[in-house]
Amino acid sequence: MHPRVLEVTERLIARSRGTREAYLALIRDAASDGPQRGRLQCANFAHGVAGCGTDDKNSLRMMNAANVAIVSSYNDMLSAHQPYEHFPEQIKKALREIGSVGQFAGGTPAMCDGVTQGEPGMELSLPSREVIALSTAVALSHNMFDAALMLGICDKIVPGLMMGALRFGHLPMIFVPGGPMVSGISNKQKADVRQRYAEGKASREELLESEMKSYHSPGTCTFYGTANTNQLLMEVMGLHLPGSSFVNPNTPLRDALTHEAAQQVTRLTKQSGQFTPIGEIVDERSLVNSIVALHATGGSTNHTLHMPAIAQAAGIQLTWQDMADLSEVVPTLSHVYPNGKADINHFQAAGGMSFLIRELLEAGLLHEDVNTVAGRGLSRYTQEPFLDNGKLVWRDGPIESLDENILRPVARAFSPEGGLRVMEGNLGRGVMKVSAVALEHQIVEAPAVVFQDQQDLADAFKAGLLEKDFVAVMRFQGPRSNGMPELHKMTPFLGVLQDRGFKVALVTDGRMSGASGKIPAAIHVSPEAQVGGALARVLDGDIIRVDGVKGTLELKVDADEFAAREPAKGLLGNNVGSGRELFGFMRMAFSSAEQGASAFTSALETLK
């Protein structure tokens, strides 16, 4: 093993010892008495099976049958989740074949950041993760289940499912992906049209036509944003079947993988003798594996929020510094848009997960000795699935990349390090994804231009007020202020200015996610402006240095003068409309970005 990977793992284990031991005691106690439905009162049990057919009722009365909860984020407005419509029946059929039962235990909300970008509804996006966790807990609360299948893909859905699932960590669980849509126009073409539209060189009709050709069919969006990062991380953590993350929807292989996931989860129950609950799979080593894979592929910066929150749910204290220290030694092995021109289908074709995991294992960058839903040892994930005369089989994956413009071996990595910097200085602590930012753009020192709304920046661009070097400060966008929406509305304008030769950067307490692109952006800055962070006292014209090479975020203003300034007031009117008024209690409870921007952090203090 690489010494840095061992060092980070060992300190994570030491830091988390008390909370992890308390968590494991909690789930082991819950698992100790066998199938929980066997302890229900007769009336309770009758309620739980009243909607079942006769055969399923009879099976559930026998304690050697497994009852599998299906928790799904299906809706048919989201392309990524639309394929889940038919999964429950496929799963139930597969379970009946082996004498087990599947019950649709509950649905979770699933909103799309792509639909709500720049709209008031985007301010519900991150809070929706907490709602999904709560929905998952409600679905699993009936004590009827021996195992569970989690159906979810996109941005906040998988982290929310994980946070809820880990509170029922005594149950075996498999996450069941739906797969990416087939490729449409290239991501570079899409980005070019967006940028030309921002400059007034493309009509709205051209823009719409381009977007419709890019997002055009059922399945996950094909760029390497948060949704596809979710899938990659679930597989590296051993929570997907090997090689299942990026198989397209509505294909025979996809259906076969869903069928196998249903049957495999029953093999992990106490009745099977191979008891492997999710709380024993998600440990310090599997979390370190996930962060290594995140860096090796230049994944979404949203996971600097999600992975600490997921870790907390398993009693583990993961920090940004842990993530940054791993980033220094993990090479970048893939270039998928926005880090390159290819999409996730190209990544899959070039060698995909089996090649990536083999390379990282052989370099000593991943822990092999971990629990997974496919058995002990991550080397199982160097195989990929195929259909052989209609039967699902796994074979060794490719030992060479089929396209080194997309996916490379460690020996010829795109970069010797991963894509994450912790940014620290007198403006606070944040993160920067540098994997998509050219080296010559990673350092910007320029006057601040302060905004508190994305539209204000767009208006300033259109009025010609931003034809200069500057650092855009977008504040009051943190979790306690307005729920921490993504801020992609600014990206095309800042990209145009950078292309025109100006030095531009962004500093914000908000989010940019996996599509943050080519602009140096110090994001998730904490403390956020809403709670008195330094960003609340920045003025137009203040000189700010954003150094993505050294990881510094510095305001060049006399300290006494700065301390004497009156903080700006926060946003007005952002807490009403589009349902935002319902989430006021949650915004007040959010932890800092580094703690996962979670409303549950204080609730998990009971594990200490």
N, C-alpha and C positions, 0 to 999 in steps of 0.2 A: 504494500500500500504506500501511496505517496505520503511523506511525513506530514505535510500540511493537512491533508485530509484526516489523518489519524489525530493530529493535534486538535483540530476543530471538533472532531467527534468526541474526543475524550473530555474536552472542556465543556461541551454541551451536555454530556452525561453527568459530569460533576455538578454543573450549575443547576441541572434539572432534577437531581437525585430525589429531593424531598417530594416535589410535586409529581414526579413520574411514579414513585413508589406508591403514593396515595392514589393515583389514577389506576394503577394496576391492581391494587387491593380492591378498589371499587368495582372494576369490571370482573375480576375473578370471583368476588362474592356474588355478583349477579349471575354468573355462569354456573355456580356450584350446584344448583338443585335440578339440573336437567331441563327438559322442555317446560317453559313457564306456563304454557296453556294447561298443563297437567295439574297445576295448583289452583286454577280458577274455580270459583264456585260454579255449580251446575248452570245456574241462570246466566252467569257471565259468559260461560263457554257457549251456551245455546245462542246467545246474542251474536257471538263472534262467528258462528258458522251458519246462521239462519239464511244467509243469501247464497249459500253454496248448493251445488247439486248433490244428489244422494251419494254418489261415489266419493266425492270430496269430503262430505260429512263423515262417511265411514272411515276414510283414511285418517282424518284428523282426530278421530277418537282413539286411534292407535298411536301410541307415543313413539313408535319406531319410524313413523313417516315424518318427513321434514315439511314444515309449513314455511314457505318463503314469501316474505313481504316484497311487493313491488312498489317502489317509490319513484314516481316519474314527473319530469318537468315538461311533459308533452303540451304543446299547443301548436296549432297549425298556422299561426302568423309568423313564427320564427322558423326560418328555413332549416336551421340546425336541429330543431326539436320536432319538426313535422314528421320525420320518419318514425318517431316513437309511437305513432298512432296504433300501429299493429303489433308492437312488441309484446304487450301484455298477453295477448292470445297465443302468440308464438311461445312465450315463456311457459304459460300454463300447460300448453300441449306437451312441451318438452318435459315438464315435471311429472305430468300424469304418466308418461311413458315409463318412468322409474318408480311409480307408486308414491310420489310426493304431490304436494299441492302448492299452488301459487295464489295469493290473494293480493289484489290491488289495494295496498294499504293507505295510499294517499298521494295527492298531487302537490307539487310545489309551484309557486309562480316562477315565470321565466321571462324576464324582460330583455330587450335587445338594445345595447348601447348604440348600435349602428342606426337604429330607428330614432332614438331619442337624442342623438348628438346635437348640442346647441339648443335643445328644447328644455322647458321646465321639468319634464319627466326625467331627464338625466339626473336630477338631484335626488331621485329615488333609487338610483342604480346601486350604489354601494350599500345603502340600508337594506336593499332587497336581499343581499347576502344573509343578513341576520334573520329576515323573515323566512327565507328558505331553510335555514338551520332550525328555526322554530317549527316550521311546517314538517320537516323531517322528523323532529322529535315527537310531534303529535301523531304522525303516521305510525311510529314504532312504539307508541305508548301503551298499546293494548295488551302487552304480554302474551301475544298469540303466536309469536314467530320464533323460529329456530335459525333463520338466516334472512338475508335481504339482498335484493338487487337494486342498485341505484342507477337510474336512467337520467343522465344530464351531461351537458357538453359545455355550454358557453360561460361567459365571463364570470358572473358571480354565482352561477348555479352550482358548478362542481365544488368550489370552496364552501358554499353554504351546505350542500349535501354532506361534505366531509365533516364540517363542524357539528352538524346534527348527528351524523352517523357515529362519530367518535364518542358521543355521550352514551351511546348504546354499544360500546366497544366490546362487549361480551358476545356479540353476534358475528358470525362469519358474513362477509359482504363482498360482492364483486361489483365494480363500476362497469356499466355496459355502454360503450360508445355507439353513436349512430353513423359516424363517418363524415368526411368532407364532401361537399358538392364537387362534381367534375369541373375541370378548369374551364373558365371562360376567357375573356380577353386578359392579357397579361396585366399584372399589377403595375408595371411601369407605365403602360398605356393609360391605365386608370389615373395614376398620379399625375401624369403629364396633362391630361384633360382638366383635372381639378385645378392645377396650377395655372393653366391658360385661362380658365374661367375666372379665377381670382384676379387675373390681370385684365379681364375684359376682352380677351382674345378668342373666347369660345362662348357660344350661346348657351342658354339654359337647356335648350333642346339637345344640343350636343352633349352637355354634361349628363342629362338624364339618360340618353341613349348609352353612353359609356357605362354609367353605373348599372343599368339594367343588364348589360352584357357581362358585367363582372359578377353581380349577385343575381344568379339566373335560375337556380334550381334547388331542390331539397338538399340539405346537407350544410355542414359548417362552412363559413367563409374560408376561402383558400389561402389568405395571407397568414403569416405567422404572428397573430395577435394573441390575446388572452385565451380565446377558446381553444385553439390548437395547442397552445402551451399547456393548458389544463390537461389535454389528452396525453401529451408527451410525458408530463409529470406523473399522471396516474399510472402509466405503464411502467416507468422507471421505478416507481414505488411498489410495484408488484400488485396493483389493484385492478388492472385489466388482464385479460388473457393475453399471452404473448402475441405481439404483432397485430393486435386488433384495433389500434387507435385510428389508423388512416385508411381503412378499407371503405370504399364508397358505399352510400346507402343503396338499398333496393337491388342488391346483387346476391347471387347464391352464396358467395363466401361470407358476406355480411350476415345473412340469415343463419348460416351454419355456426358462426361465432356466437350469435345470440342464443341459439339452441344449446350450445356447449356451455356457455356461461351459466345458464339456468341449471343444468345438471351438475356442473362442477361445484357450484356453491353448496349443494347438498352433501358433497363429499367432504366438506370442511366442517360439518356440524358435529355435535357431540355424539349423535347416533351413529355416525360413520366411523368413528375411531380415529379420524385425522383432524381433530378439532383445531381450527386456526381462526380465531376471531380477529376482526379488523384492528382492535386495540393492541394486539400482539404483533401485527404486521407493521403498523405505523409506529416506529420507534426512532431513536436518535440516528441510527445508521440509515434507515430508509429516507429520513428527512434530509440528511447530508447528501445522499444519492440524488434526491430531487433537485437540490440546489446546484450540484455539479452539472446535471443535465440542463438545467436552466441556463447556466453560464455557457456551456459548450454549444448551445444553439442560439444564444442571443434572445432568450425568451422575454415575455412581457414583464414590464416593471410593476404591473399590478400584483405580481407575486411577492414583491417586497412588502405588500400588505397582507396578502392571503396566506403565505406560508407561515409567518409568525402567528397568525390567528388560528390556523389549523394545528400548528404545534402546541399552542396553548390548550386547545381542546383535548390533546393527548397528554397533558401534563408536562410539556417540554418547552423550555425557555429559549427559543431561537431569536437571535438578534441580527440587525443589519451588519454588524461587524463580522459575525460569523460568515455571512453571505459574501461580504467584500473580501475577506481573507481567502475564501475559496476561489473567488474570481481571479485573484492574482496568479493562481497556478493552474487554472483550468483553461486549456486552449479552445479557441473558437473553431468548431468543426463544420458548421453549416452556415450557408448564406441563403436564407429564405426571406422574401419581402416582409418587412421593410429593410432588412439587412442585406438583401440582394434582389435579383430580378425574378427568381424562381418562386413557385408556390408550393404548398404542402404536398400536392400530388407529385410534383417533380422530386421533392425530398423522398417520398415513399419509393418512387421508381428508381432513384439513384442508389438505394440501399436501405433507407428508412431506419426504423428503430433497431433492428437486429444488428446492422452494421455499426450504428452509433454506440450501442451498449457494448458490443464486442471491443471496439476501440478503447472505450473508457475503462472497461474491465482490465484489458491487457496493459494499459498504462498505469494501473494501480489507483485510478481515480474514483472508482466505485467500490462499495462494499459488496462482495459476492455473497457472503454468508448472512443472508437475510431471509425472513419468511416472505412468501408471496402466495397469491391465490392459486398458482400453478405448482406449488411445492417449495421445498427449501432450496435456496440458491438462485441468484440472479442470472446465472449462466443459461438458465432455461429460456431467457428472453433474448438470446442470440439466435433463436430459431424464429421462423415465420410460418404462417398458416397457408395451406393450399387445400384444394379439393382434389382428391384422387378417386375417380369414378364415383363422385358424389359424397365421398367420405372425407371428413375433416382430418387432416394430418399436419404435423409440423416437421419442417426440414431445416437444416442449418442454413442460416442466412448468408448473403454474399460476404466474401472476405475482402473484396475490393469495391470501391465506389465505382459506379457506372458513369458518374459525371462529377469530376472534382471541382467544377464551378459551383456546385451545390453542396456537396458533402465530401469531406476529406478525412484521411487518416490522421492520427495524432502527429505522425512524422512530417506531414506537410500541412499543418494547420493554417487557417487563414490568419490567425493571430495567436501568440503564445499565451494570451490571457482571455478571460471571459469579458462580458460586456457591462459589468456593474461597477460603479464607483459610489462609495459613501462620500457625500459632499459635506464639509464641515467648516464653520467659521463663525464670525460674529453675527451672521444672519440666521444661524441655526444649523440644524442637520437635515440633510435630504439625500436623495440618490440621483444618479445620472446613468442612463443607458448610453454607453459610448460606442457600442458595437456598430451602430449605423451612422455614426458621426465621423467624418473624415478628420484625420489628425490635425490638419491645418485649421479646423473650425472648433477644436475642443477648448481653446483658451480665448476668452473674450473679455476685454476690459473697456467699459464704455459707460456713458451716462445712463441713469435709470429713466425709463418712462413708465409711470405707474398707472395701472388699470385695475378696476374691480369688476369688470364685466367683459366677456369675449367680444360682444358686439361693439364696445367702445374701441377696441383695437382694430376691428374690421373697418369701422368708420374712419379712424385715423389713417389707416392705410389708403383708403379710397380718396381721402382728402389730400393725399400727398405729404402728410406730416411725418412719415416714418422713413423718408429717404435719407438715412444716416446710420451711423453706427449707434447701437443702443442695446440696453438690456431691458427687456419687457418684464416688469414685475406685476404678476397677476395674483392679487391677494384676496383674502376672504373667500377662498375656495376649499378650505379644509373641512374635515369631517364634522366638526361642531358648528361651522358656519352655515354650510348649505348642503351637507352630505357628501362633499368631495366629488363633484361630477368630473368626467373626462373633459378635456379642453381642446379637442381636435379642430374646433372651428378656426383656431388661430393658425394651425399648421401651414395651410397653403400660402397665407400672407407672409409669414416669416420665411418660408422656403423661397418665395419669389425674391424677397429682399436679400437673402443670402446669395442667391444666384446672380443678383445684380452687383455683387461685390462688397456689400456692406457686412460688417461684423455684427451679428445679432445673436442674442441668447435669451433664454427664458428662465425666470426664477418664479416659482409658485408653490403655494401650499396645497395645490390641487393635484390632479392626476393627469397623465398622458397615455398610459397603458402601453400595450405592445406595438402600437403604431406610431410611436413618438417620432420616428423618422430621423432626418439628417440635421436637425437643429440641436445645438447643445442646450439641454433643458435640465436644470436642477429642480426636481419635483419633490412632492411630499414633504416640503420644508416644515420642520417642527422646531419650536412650538409654532402653531399656526397663528395667523393674525388675530383670529377671533378670541384667543385666550391670552393676548398680550405679547405674542411673538414679535420679533424685531421687524418683520415685514410691515407691521402696522405703522411704523414710524419712518419708513423710507419716503423720500420726497423726489419729485422729478429733478433730474440733474445730478443726483448723488452718483458718485463713481462706484461701480460694482465690478469686481473681478470674479469671473466664473472660470475656474481652472479645472477642466476635466482630466488633465494629466496628473496633477498632484492631488486632486480631490478637495480643493478649497473653494470656499464661498465667502468672499470678503467684501464688506462695505467700507470704502475709504473715506470715512467721516470721523471727525474728532469725537472720541468716546463721550466726553462730558456734554458736548453739544447734542449728540444723538440721544443720550439718556434724558436730556431736558425736554425733548420734543413731546408734544401731546399725541398719543396714538390716534390714528384715524378711526372713524366710526365704521362699523360693519355694514353689511348689505341691508337694505330696507325692502320689504315686500317680497322677500324670497321664501317666506315660510307659509304662504297661502297660495292655493291654486294647484291644480294637477295632483291633488292628494297630499301635497307637502305638509299641510297642517296636521295630518295624522301622524307624522314622523317626528314631531317636535321633541317628544320624550326621548326618542332614540338618539337624536343629535346631541342632546345634553349629556348622554351617557357614553358617547364615543371616547375611546382611548386615543392616544396619539397615533400617528401614522406608523411609527416604529413598533408600536405594540399591536399593530394590525388594524387600527381604526375600527375597533370592535366594541360593541355595546356589552359584550359578555365578559370582558376582562375581569371586572370586579366580582362577577358571579363565580368565576373560577378560582378566586382567592381561597375558597373553601378547601381546595386541594393542597394548600400549603400547610 
